[in-house]
Amino acid sequence: MFKALSFPQAELKLTRKEGQVFVWCIIRKKSLVLTPEEWVRQHLIHFLIQEKQIPIGLIAAEMAIEINQLSRRCDVVVFGNDGKPKLIIECKAPEINLTEKTFNQIAQYNAALNVDLLMVTNGLQHIVCQIDRENTQLNYLEELPDIITS
C-alpha cells in the first residue's frame, strides 16, 4: 500500500475504519489518517526513538508556531534536556522531491525556534544540515548526529 522507506522498519499500529487506514501516533497519542506524509512522519518518529535513543518526551509532532503573525506547524521538533528546541524536521510524502523551496520552508520555521540542526525528508532522501552561526553557513551532514538532546 505504501512505499518502503529508507528508515528501519517501524512497528506501526494500523487500523481500518470505514475503508480508511489509520495509524497510531505515539507522540500525539491518537489515531491519524494514514496519508503518505504521515507514513514518513511515523517512520521518522520511530527512527528517532529506536535508533537515535531520543526519549518520547523530547519529541513534538505537528507543533504549532507563529511566523509573521501566521500560524504554522512543524512536522517534528526535538528538544534538548534543557527544554530548548534542538532540531526541526520537515516531512514530505515519498513522491515529493526535496528542493530548495522545501528547505526554505524549514528555514522559515527556524526563525521562530532558532535550532542548530535542520532535516528535510521524504522517507527516501534525507537532507540534514547544521547551522554554523559563527561563519554564517550551513554544513550539510551525511546523517543525523547521534547525540542531539544534550
CYANA upper distance limits for C-alpha pairs under 8 A (distance plus 0.5 A):
  2 PHE  CA     36 PRO  CA      7.57
  2 PHE  CA     39 TRP  CA      8.12
  3 LYS  CA     94 PRO  CA      8.00
  5 LEU  CA     40 VAL  CA      8.12
  5 LEU  CA    123 GLY  CA      5.62
  5 LEU  CA    124 LEU  CA      5.87
  6 SER  CA    123 GLY  CA      6.43
  6 SER  CA    124 LEU  CA      5.60
  6 SER  CA    125 GLN  CA      8.01
  7 PHE  CA     43 HIS  CA      7.11
  7 PHE  CA     44 LEU  CA      7.56
  7 PHE  CA     47 PHE  CA      7.17
  7 PHE  CA    123 GLY  CA      7.37
  7 PHE  CA    124 LEU  CA      8.42
  8 PRO  CA     43 HIS  CA      8.34
  8 PRO  CA     47 PHE  CA      7.30
  9 GLN  CA     43 HIS  CA      7.95
 10 ALA  CA     43 HIS  CA      6.31
 10 ALA  CA     46 HIS  CA      6.59
 10 ALA  CA     47 PHE  CA      7.99
 12 LEU  CA     23 VAL  CA      7.24
 12 LEU  CA     24 TRP  CA      7.57
 12 LEU  CA     42 GLN  CA      8.11
 12 LEU  CA     43 HIS  CA      8.46
 13 LYS  CA     23 VAL  CA      6.19
 13 LYS  CA     24 TRP  CA      5.97
 14 LEU  CA     21 VAL  CA      7.25
 14 LEU  CA     22 PHE  CA      6.07
 14 LEU  CA     23 VAL  CA      5.09
 14 LEU  CA     24 TRP  CA      7.07
 15 THR  CA     21 VAL  CA      6.21
 15 THR  CA     22 PHE  CA      5.68
 15 THR  CA     23 VAL  CA      6.96
 16 ARG  CA     20 GLN  CA      5.96
 16 ARG  CA     21 VAL  CA      4.96
 16 ARG  CA     22 PHE  CA      6.54
 17 LYS  CA     21 VAL  CA      7.00
 17 LYS  CA     22 PHE  CA      8.06
 20 GLN  CA     33 VAL  CA      7.74
 21 VAL  CA     33 VAL  CA      6.61
 21 VAL  CA     34 LEU  CA      6.14
 22 PHE  CA     31 SER  CA      6.30
 22 PHE  CA     32 LEU  CA      5.66
 22 PHE  CA     33 VAL  CA      4.95
 22 PHE  CA     34 LEU  CA      5.43
 23 VAL  CA     31 SER  CA      5.79
 23 VAL  CA     32 LEU  CA      5.84
 23 VAL  CA     33 VAL  CA      6.93
 23 VAL  CA     34 LEU  CA      6.17
 24 TRP  CA     29 LYS  CA      7.39
 24 TRP  CA     30 LYS  CA      6.10
 24 TRP  CA     31 SER  CA      4.79
 24 TRP  CA     32 LEU  CA      6.83
 25 CYS  CA     29 LYS  CA      5.87
 25 CYS  CA     30 LYS  CA      6.10
 25 CYS  CA     31 SER  CA      6.62
 25 CYS  CA     32 LEU  CA      7.54
 25 CYS  CA     42 GLN  CA      7.39
 26 ILE  CA     30 LYS  CA      7.86
 27 ILE  CA     56 ILE  CA      7.21
 27 ILE  CA     59 ILE  CA      7.64
 27 ILE  CA     60 ALA  CA      7.24
 27 ILE  CA     61 ALA  CA      7.07
 28 ARG  CA     61 ALA  CA      7.36
 33 VAL  CA     38 GLU  CA      8.25
 34 LEU  CA     38 GLU  CA      6.19
 34 LEU  CA     39 TRP  CA      6.73
 35 THR  CA     39 TRP  CA      6.67
 36 PRO  CA     40 VAL  CA      7.06
 36 PRO  CA     92 LYS  CA      8.46
 36 PRO  CA     93 ALA  CA      5.45
 36 PRO  CA     94 PRO  CA      7.37
 37 GLU  CA     41 ARG  CA      6.70
 37 GLU  CA     91 CYS  CA      6.87
 37 GLU  CA     92 LYS  CA      5.73
 37 GLU  CA     93 ALA  CA      4.67
 37 GLU  CA     94 PRO  CA      7.87
 37 GLU  CA    122 ASN  CA      8.22
 38 GLU  CA     42 GLN  CA      6.44
 38 GLU  CA     93 ALA  CA      8.31
 39 TRP  CA     43 HIS  CA      6.82
 39 TRP  CA     93 ALA  CA      8.33
 40 VAL  CA     44 LEU  CA      6.58
 40 VAL  CA     91 CYS  CA      6.99
 40 VAL  CA     92 LYS  CA      7.60
 40 VAL  CA     93 ALA  CA      7.09
 40 VAL  CA     94 PRO  CA      7.93
 40 VAL  CA    121 THR  CA      8.45
 40 VAL  CA    122 ASN  CA      7.03
 40 VAL  CA    123 GLY  CA      5.78
 41 ARG  CA     45 ILE  CA      6.65
 41 ARG  CA     75 ASP  CA      7.88
 41 ARG  CA     76 VAL  CA      8.30
 41 ARG  CA     91 CYS  CA      6.44
 42 GLN  CA     46 HIS  CA      6.78
 43 HIS  CA     47 PHE  CA      6.61
 43 HIS  CA    123 GLY  CA      8.41
 44 LEU  CA     48 LEU  CA      6.69
 44 LEU  CA    123 GLY  CA      8.19
 45 ILE  CA     49 ILE  CA      6.84
 46 HIS  CA     50 GLN  CA      6.31
 46 HIS  CA     51 GLU  CA      8.34
 47 PHE  CA     51 GLU  CA      5.69
 47 PHE  CA     52 LYS  CA      7.19
 48 LEU  CA     52 LYS  CA      5.35
 48 LEU  CA     53 GLN  CA      6.87
 48 LEU  CA     54 ILE  CA      6.23
 49 ILE  CA     53 GLN  CA      5.39
 49 ILE  CA     54 ILE  CA      5.30
 49 ILE  CA     55 PRO  CA      6.67
 49 ILE  CA     56 ILE  CA      7.06
 50 GLN  CA     54 ILE  CA      8.07
 52 LYS  CA    146 ASP  CA      6.24
 52 LYS  CA    147 ILE  CA      8.10
 54 ILE  CA     58 LEU  CA      7.38
 54 ILE  CA     59 ILE  CA      8.16
 54 ILE  CA    149 THR  CA      7.71
 55 PRO  CA     59 ILE  CA      7.71
 58 LEU  CA     78 VAL  CA      6.17
 58 LEU  CA     79 PHE  CA      5.46
 58 LEU  CA     80 GLY  CA      7.22
 58 LEU  CA     81 ASN  CA      7.94
 58 LEU  CA     83 GLY  CA      8.44
 58 LEU  CA    149 THR  CA      8.40
 59 ILE  CA     76 VAL  CA      7.44
 59 ILE  CA     77 VAL  CA      6.35
 59 ILE  CA     78 VAL  CA      5.14
 59 ILE  CA     79 PHE  CA      6.84
 60 ALA  CA     76 VAL  CA      6.09
 60 ALA  CA     77 VAL  CA      5.65
 60 ALA  CA     78 VAL  CA      6.91
 61 ALA  CA     74 CYS  CA      7.66
 61 ALA  CA     75 ASP  CA      5.95
 61 ALA  CA     76 VAL  CA      5.04
 61 ALA  CA     77 VAL  CA      7.06
 62 GLU  CA     73 ARG  CA      5.76
 62 GLU  CA     74 CYS  CA      5.71
 62 GLU  CA     75 ASP  CA      5.03
 62 GLU  CA     76 VAL  CA      6.61
 63 MET  CA     73 ARG  CA      5.66
 63 MET  CA     74 CYS  CA      5.60
 63 MET  CA     75 ASP  CA      7.14
 63 MET  CA     76 VAL  CA      7.45
 63 MET  CA     77 VAL  CA      7.63
 64 ALA  CA     71 SER  CA      7.29
 64 ALA  CA     72 ARG  CA      6.23
 64 ALA  CA     73 ARG  CA      4.96
 64 ALA  CA     74 CYS  CA      7.00
 65 ILE  CA     71 SER  CA      6.45
 65 ILE  CA     72 ARG  CA      5.84
 65 ILE  CA     73 ARG  CA      6.44
 65 ILE  CA     74 CYS  CA      7.79
 65 ILE  CA    109 TYR  CA      8.19
 65 ILE  CA    112 ALA  CA      7.60
 66 GLU  CA     70 LEU  CA      5.85
 66 GLU  CA     71 SER  CA      5.17
 66 GLU  CA     72 ARG  CA      6.39
 66 GLU  CA    112 ALA  CA      7.58
 67 ILE  CA     71 SER  CA      7.02
 67 ILE  CA     72 ARG  CA      7.48
 67 ILE  CA    108 GLN  CA      8.09
 67 ILE  CA    109 TYR  CA      7.73
 67 ILE  CA    111 ALA  CA      8.20
 67 ILE  CA    112 ALA  CA      7.01
 72 ARG  CA    109 TYR  CA      8.47
 74 CYS  CA     88 ILE  CA      7.54
 74 CYS  CA     89 ILE  CA      7.70
 74 CYS  CA     90 GLU  CA      7.18
 74 CYS  CA    106 ILE  CA      8.47
 74 CYS  CA    109 TYR  CA      7.54
 75 ASP  CA     88 ILE  CA      8.24
 75 ASP  CA     89 ILE  CA      6.64
 75 ASP  CA     90 GLU  CA      5.83
 75 ASP  CA     91 CYS  CA      6.73
 76 VAL  CA     88 ILE  CA      6.43
 76 VAL  CA     89 ILE  CA      5.55
 76 VAL  CA     90 GLU  CA      7.18
 76 VAL  CA     91 CYS  CA      8.49
 77 VAL  CA     85 PRO  CA      7.15
 77 VAL  CA     86 LYS  CA      7.97
 77 VAL  CA     87 LEU  CA      6.13
 77 VAL  CA     88 ILE  CA      5.14
 77 VAL  CA     89 ILE  CA      6.76
 78 VAL  CA     85 PRO  CA      6.39
 78 VAL  CA     86 LYS  CA      6.23
 78 VAL  CA     87 LEU  CA      5.56
 78 VAL  CA     88 ILE  CA      7.10
 78 VAL  CA    149 THR  CA      7.99
 79 PHE  CA     83 GLY  CA      6.22
 79 PHE  CA     84 LYS  CA      5.89
 79 PHE  CA     85 PRO  CA      4.68
 79 PHE  CA     86 LYS  CA      5.70
 79 PHE  CA     87 LEU  CA      7.46
 79 PHE  CA    149 THR  CA      6.71
 80 GLY  CA     84 LYS  CA      6.05
 80 GLY  CA     85 PRO  CA      6.71
 80 GLY  CA     86 LYS  CA      6.45
 80 GLY  CA    148 ILE  CA      7.45
 80 GLY  CA    149 THR  CA      4.37
 80 GLY  CA    150 SER  CA      5.95
 81 ASN  CA    149 THR  CA      6.30
 81 ASN  CA    150 SER  CA      6.40
 82 ASP  CA    150 SER  CA      8.08
 85 PRO  CA    113 LEU  CA      7.04
 85 PRO  CA    114 ASN  CA      8.10
 85 PRO  CA    115 VAL  CA      6.43
 86 LYS  CA    115 VAL  CA      5.35
 86 LYS  CA    116 ASP  CA      6.52
 86 LYS  CA    117 LEU  CA      6.83
 86 LYS  CA    148 ILE  CA      7.27
 86 LYS  CA    149 THR  CA      7.44
 87 LEU  CA    115 VAL  CA      6.25
 87 LEU  CA    116 ASP  CA      7.10
 87 LEU  CA    117 LEU  CA      5.25
 87 LEU  CA    118 LEU  CA      6.14
 87 LEU  CA    119 MET  CA      8.02
 87 LEU  CA    148 ILE  CA      8.19
 88 ILE  CA    106 ILE  CA      7.77
 88 ILE  CA    109 TYR  CA      8.48
 88 ILE  CA    110 ASN  CA      7.94
 88 ILE  CA    115 VAL  CA      7.68
 88 ILE  CA    117 LEU  CA      7.18
 88 ILE  CA    118 LEU  CA      5.63
 88 ILE  CA    119 MET  CA      6.81
 89 ILE  CA    106 ILE  CA      7.98
 89 ILE  CA    118 LEU  CA      6.53
 89 ILE  CA    119 MET  CA      5.14
 89 ILE  CA    120 VAL  CA      6.09
 89 ILE  CA    121 THR  CA      8.02
 90 GLU  CA    106 ILE  CA      6.88
 90 GLU  CA    119 MET  CA      6.87
 90 GLU  CA    120 VAL  CA      5.27
 90 GLU  CA    121 THR  CA      6.89
 91 CYS  CA    120 VAL  CA      6.55
 91 CYS  CA    121 THR  CA      5.62
 91 CYS  CA    122 ASN  CA      6.24
 91 CYS  CA    123 GLY  CA      8.18
 92 LYS  CA     96 ILE  CA      6.66
 92 LYS  CA    120 VAL  CA      8.26
 92 LYS  CA    121 THR  CA      6.64
 92 LYS  CA    122 ASN  CA      5.03
 92 LYS  CA    123 GLY  CA      8.09
 93 ALA  CA    122 ASN  CA      5.78
 93 ALA  CA    123 GLY  CA      7.88
 94 PRO  CA    122 ASN  CA      5.13
 94 PRO  CA    123 GLY  CA      6.30
 94 PRO  CA    124 LEU  CA      6.86
 95 GLU  CA    122 ASN  CA      7.96
 96 ILE  CA    122 ASN  CA      7.15
 97 ASN  CA    122 ASN  CA      7.96
 98 LEU  CA    102 THR  CA      6.43
 98 LEU  CA    103 PHE  CA      8.01
 98 LEU  CA    120 VAL  CA      7.92
 98 LEU  CA    121 THR  CA      7.85
 98 LEU  CA    122 ASN  CA      7.69
 98 LEU  CA    125 GLN  CA      8.25
 99 THR  CA    103 PHE  CA      6.94
100 GLU  CA    104 ASN  CA      6.52
101 LYS  CA    105 GLN  CA      6.93
102 THR  CA    106 ILE  CA      7.47
102 THR  CA    120 VAL  CA      8.07
103 PHE  CA    107 ALA  CA      6.79
103 PHE  CA    120 VAL  CA      7.31
104 ASN  CA    108 GLN  CA      6.72
105 GLN  CA    109 TYR  CA      7.10
106 ILE  CA    110 ASN  CA      6.79
106 ILE  CA    118 LEU  CA      7.79
106 ILE  CA    120 VAL  CA      8.20
107 ALA  CA    111 ALA  CA      7.20
107 ALA  CA    118 LEU  CA      8.45
108 GLN  CA    112 ALA  CA      7.94
109 TYR  CA    113 LEU  CA      7.12
110 ASN  CA    114 ASN  CA      5.50
110 ASN  CA    115 VAL  CA      6.78
115 VAL  CA    131 ILE  CA      8.49
116 ASP  CA    130 GLN  CA      6.09
116 ASP  CA    131 ILE  CA      5.57
116 ASP  CA    132 ASP  CA      8.18
117 LEU  CA    128 VAL  CA      7.73
117 LEU  CA    129 CYS  CA      6.32
117 LEU  CA    130 GLN  CA      5.12
117 LEU  CA    131 ILE  CA      6.77
118 LEU  CA    128 VAL  CA      6.23
118 LEU  CA    129 CYS  CA      5.91
118 LEU  CA    130 GLN  CA      6.99
118 LEU  CA    131 ILE  CA      8.42
119 MET  CA    126 HIS  CA      7.38
119 MET  CA    127 ILE  CA      5.96
119 MET  CA    128 VAL  CA      4.87
119 MET  CA    129 CYS  CA      7.00
120 VAL  CA    126 HIS  CA      6.26
120 VAL  CA    127 ILE  CA      5.72
120 VAL  CA    128 VAL  CA      7.16
121 THR  CA    125 GLN  CA      6.20
121 THR  CA    126 HIS  CA      4.91
121 THR  CA    127 ILE  CA      6.91
122 ASN  CA    126 HIS  CA      7.35
126 HIS  CA    143 GLU  CA      8.46
127 ILE  CA    140 TYR  CA      7.91
127 ILE  CA    141 LEU  CA      8.16
127 ILE  CA    143 GLU  CA      8.49
128 VAL  CA    140 TYR  CA      6.35
128 VAL  CA    141 LEU  CA      5.94
128 VAL  CA    142 GLU  CA      7.60
128 VAL  CA    143 GLU  CA      6.86
128 VAL  CA    144 LEU  CA      6.82
129 CYS  CA    138 LEU  CA      6.59
129 CYS  CA    139 ASN  CA      5.81
129 CYS  CA    140 TYR  CA      4.70
129 CYS  CA    141 LEU  CA      5.93
130 GLN  CA    138 LEU  CA      6.27
130 GLN  CA    139 ASN  CA      5.62
130 GLN  CA    140 TYR  CA      6.88
130 GLN  CA    141 LEU  CA      7.64
131 ILE  CA    136 THR  CA      8.08
131 ILE  CA    137 GLN  CA      6.78
131 ILE  CA    138 LEU  CA      5.30
131 ILE  CA    139 ASN  CA      6.83
132 ASP  CA    136 THR  CA      6.14
132 ASP  CA    137 GLN  CA      5.77
132 ASP  CA    138 LEU  CA      6.33
132 ASP  CA    139 ASN  CA      7.34
133 ARG  CA    137 GLN  CA      7.12
